[in-house]
């Protein structure tokens, strides 16, 4: 099953606005979703860049978003635990929260925002890595949705 993931900041395949990048205010873009499957207990969101030079670069990890939520506002604070109980992992900048696009000069990179509906809440601590989060989600993914934006210098 596929969920729909959209943003008011950019359309699928279009440029991510400067304010959502390392060259701007580094604010996570607002996201909205719909078509969640029945039985979803929580959501997880991963933002990464598969075009990074050495490896796929993780820009943001959030898990245990409430299943009844339908959006994340712009500029999610860089806190381990958010007011709604969602938990943030570590990005590849070595920080909690969102780290916006900051690619080397050249061809624009693609940034994938991937949303997962899970049949459970994850018993993982703040600051987990993408590999740890993916491991915890194994066998629990009910549906996925994604939104891709581009950014280059």
PyMOL commands that set and color helices and strands:
alter all, ss='L'
color gray80, all
select helices_A, chain A and resi 18-20+130-137
alter helices_A, ss='H'
color red, helices_A
select strands_A, chain A and resi 4-7+31-34+42-49+57-66+71-72+87-88+109-118+141-151
alter strands_A, ss='S'
color yellow, strands_A
deselect
rebuild
show_as cartoon
